[in-house]
Amino acid sequence: MNAKNKSEQPEKTNLHPRNPHRAQYDFKALIKACADLRPFVQINAYGNESVDFANPLAVKMLNRAILAHFYKIKYWDIPTGYLCPPIPGRADYIHYIADLLAVNGKVPTGGAVRGMDVGVGANCVYPIIGRQSYGWHFVGTDVDTKALETAQTIVKANFDQKSDIELRLQKSSSDIFKGVFTETDRFDFTMCNPPFHASLAEATQGTQRKWKNLGKGKPQQNKVLNFGGQQAELWYPGGEQAFILKMIEQSKVFGKQCRWFTTLVSKKTTLPALYQQLKKHGAADVKTVEMSQGQKVSRMLAWTFLEHSAGNGPM
C-alpha cells in the first residue's frame, strides 16, 4: 500500500468516539498479532490492503487477528456455519451501553458491573469486548448447545470462567429471560442482537443480496454467507419485531433485577410497535440511540422499570 492510498482512507467517524476501530485496518499490526491472517491479505481494486469479505475463512481470520491485536485474545475459533460478526459494529454496542451506565460522565468499570448477553453465540464477541474494554462480568445465554460449547472453549482459553464470563443454556426456545435469570441475579444491563429475518426464505434472500453487493453474484446452493449464522441467529417467526415484543413482555417479570434492558433494532419501522409495548408494560424510562457502520444503520433500544435508573452505581 502506498502512502497516498493510506492518506486517502478516512477515519470511521460514524463509530463511537471510544471505539478503537475507527481507523482503517492496519494489516501489518494485525498480521503481527495473528500470522494466520497473512495468506488472506491482498491488494484490492483501490490499491489498498484488504481481505476477500466473501471468503468465510478470510473473515474469520480477520476477526481472530482483530481480537488478538485489540483485545489480547490468545485463542478464538468458531465452527463452520456459525455467525462470524464484524467486530467494529459489535464494539459500538458495548460502548453505547457504557454511556448508558455512566455516572456523571464516568463509565463504571470492573467486575461489579454485570451484564447478560442474550444469544451469546459461538463467537462470544460481546462478552470479550465488554470484559477487555471495561472489566465487566458477563453471563452469556443461548439455546444452542454447540454454540455454548464453542464459546466455553474460548472463555476457558482466555478468562477466569466464573469471575469473568459465565455461560448458561436457555433450555426453552419460547423463553428469553426465564430459566437463565436466577432469583439472586442482579444485572446492570442485558443486551441482544435479535434474529433479523422472519423465515428461512427471507434469510436466504438476504444472503443473496449481500453476495450481490460483494460482487459475487448468486451464492452456491447451501453456501453460507461470509458471516455465517445458524437458524436461531438469523431468523425467528415474525422477525425481529416479534422477538423484541416478546423480550419486552418477559422483561417486566425481572424488572427489579436489572437496571437496563437493551436490544439492537435494525428496522426503524419496528420502533412504533416496540414503544407501544413498552408503554403497555409500564417502562419507567426508554432511550433510543442511533448507531451506524458504513451504510448500515441500526439503533440501540434501552428501557428500565426502575425509577431514577440513571446516575447510580452497579446493581
N, C-alpha and C positions, 0 to 999 in steps of 0.2 A: 504494500500500500504506500503510495507516495504522500508527501507532506500536504500537497494541495487537496487531495481527496480527504485526508484526515481533517483538515481545517474546515471543509465544507459540511462535515457531519454535525448538525446542531445538537444541543442538549435537549433531552426529552422533558421540556418544561411542563408538560401536562401531568407528569407524575408528581407524587407528594414530595415536598421540599426535603424531607429526611430520607427519601428512597435512594439507596446507593446506586441504583441502576439508571439514573437519569442520563449518564454519559453513554456514548456508543460502546459496544463491546470491545474491550481491549483483549484481542485474541492471544497476544504474546503472554499476557499475565494469566489468562485462563488456561492456556496450554501448560504454563509453568506449574499451575496448581493441579492440573489433570492432564497428563500426557496422552491419555486415551482420546482426547479431543482432536489431536493433531491431524490424523488422516482425513478428518471431515471438514477441515477448513480449506476454503477455496476462494479464488478471486471471482467476484460476481460481475455482472454486466456494467456496473458503475466503477469498476476498478478497485473495489474495496474488499477486504477480507470478510467472509461470511460462511454460513453453512447452508446446505440444502434443506429448507424447512419442510419439504415434502418427504424427507427421509426420516422415518421414525427413530432410527438408531442415531442419526446425527443430532436430532433434537434432544434425545436422551443424554447423549454425551455432552451437549452444551449445558443442559441442566446440571449434570454431575459436576462440570467444571465451575459453573456459577456457584453452586452450593459449597464446593471446596474452597474457592477463592474468597468469597464474601462472607461465608458463614462457618468456615473451618470444619466442614463435614468430611470425615475420613472415609466413610462408606455410604453409598447411595445407589440403589438399583431397584427397578420395578419389572414385573413380568410383562411380556408382550401383550398388547391389547388394553393395558390399564392406562388411565389418564396421566399424561405427562404435561403438567400445566406450565405455561410461561411464567417464569419466576418474577419478572418486574411487576406485573399486574397483581400477583398474589401478595407481594410485599406491600403494595399500596394499601390493600385492605387492612393489613396489620397496623400500618402507620396511622390510618384514619381511626381505627379503634383506639389507638394510643391517645389521639387527640380527644376522643370521647371520654376517656378516663382521666384526662389531665386535671390537676388541681392547681388553680391559679397559674395556668400555663405550663406547669411542670408535670411531665409524664411519670406515673408511678412505675417503678422497676422492681425486679426481684420476685422470688417465688411466692410471696404473699398474694400477688395478683394471680387469679386463677381464671382460666378461660376454657370453654368447651368448643371443640371443632366438630360440628355435626357433619358426618360424611368425610372423615379424615382421608379416606382412600389409601391406596398402597403407597403413594408418594410421600405422605406425612409432611407436606411442604409448609402448611400454615404453622403447625407447632414448631417446626425447625426455625422458621424465620422469627416467630414471636419469642422463642426461647433465646436464640442467639442475639437478637436485637435488644430485648428488654429484660431478659432473665425470667419471664413469666412461666408459671406452671400451666401445663395443658392436660386436658382429658380429651382424647380423640375417640369418636364413636363411629361405627359403621355396621351395616347389615351383612357385609361381605367378609366371610371368614378368611379367605385367601388374601384379600387386601390387608386385613389386620395382621395376618401372619407376616406379610412382607414389611409392613410398617414397623412391626415389632422387631424385626431383624435390623432395620435402620436405627431404631431407638437404642437397641442393645449395643450396637457398634459405636454409638456416638454420645449417649447420655446415661445418666442415672435413671433407671426406668421408673422409679416411684416418685422421686422428688422433682423430676424434670417433666417427663411426658408419660402419661398413663393411657392405655388403650382399653376400650370397653366395647364388647359386642352388643349391638342392638338386635335382640332376638326377634322382634316384631316389626315387620315391614310397614305396619299401619301406625306405628308409634314413632315419635321423633324424640321426645324427652323422657317419657315414661319408660322405666326399665334401665335407663342409664344415669338418671339423677337418683342419688341416694337421699335418705332423709336428712343426713348431716351435711350434704353438699352445700357449699356457698360459692357462687361464681360471680366474678365481676362482669363477665360477658359470655355470650355464646356467639358463634359465627358459623356461616354456612354458605356454600356455593351450590345452590339448589339445582336439580336437574332442569335443563332448559326446555327440552322438547316434550311434546305431548304423546309421542308414539315412536316406535322404531322406524317407521316410514319417514316421519318428519326428521328424525335424527340422521337418516341416510341421505335425505335431500340436503341437509345442512353440510354433511361431509362432502357431497358432490360440489356444492357451491364453493367450499373452501379449497378444494382441489383445483377448481377452475381459476380461483383468484391467485393460486400459486403457480398458474400457468402450466398445469399438468394434465388438463383435460379431465376425462372421467376416470375415477379410480377403478382398479380391477375389482371384480366381484369378490365380496367378503374382505376386501382390503380395508384395514383400519385407517383412520385418519392419522395424520402425523402426530397429533397429540393424544390419540387413543381414546379409550373410555369404555367402561362396561355399562350395562343397561341402567343400573342404579345411579351411575354417574351422569348419564346423558338424557334419560327420559323418564317421565312419571305421568300416569294418566291424568290428563288435564293440564300438563305442563307446569311451568314454574308458578303460575298463579294458584293452581290447586294446591301445590305443595306448600307454598308460603301461607296461604289461608289456613291450612291445617296447622302449620307451625305456630301461627299467632293464636289460634284457638287453644292449642295444647300448652302454650307458654303461660297462659293465665294460671294454670294449676300450680306452676312453680314460680309464680311472680314474686314471692317473698324470698326466694333463694337465689335470685340473680338480679344484678343491677341493670344490665342492658342486654336485651336480646337483639341480635343483628343478623342480617342476611344481605347477600347481593341480590339486586333486581336488574335483570338485563333489559326487560321490555318496559319502556316508560308507560305504555298503555295499561300495564298491570297495576300501577300505583293507586288509582282511584278505588279499586276494589279492596286493596290492602288497607288503605286509610279508613275505609268504611268498617272493615273488620276490626281494626284497632279501636275505633270509637265504640263499636258494639261491645267489645270486651273490656272497656274501661281503662285503656292505657293512660298513664299519668303524663307521659311526655313522648313525643315522636320526633325523630330527626331524619332528614334525608340528605345525604352527602353525595354530590356528583363526583364521579370518577371517570377517567378515560385513559386509554393507552392506544396511541396511534389513532386509527379511525374507529376503534371500538369504544363505545360509550356505555358505562354502567353506572350503578349508584349503590350506595350502602343505605339500607333502611334500618334504623335503630329505634327500639321502643322499650319503655320501662313501665312497671306497675307500681314503682316506689316513688313517693313524693320527694322532691329535692334530691334526686339521684345524683345529680352532678355536684362536683365540688367536695366529695367525701373520699376518704381513703379506701383501701381494699375492703371487701366484704368480710 
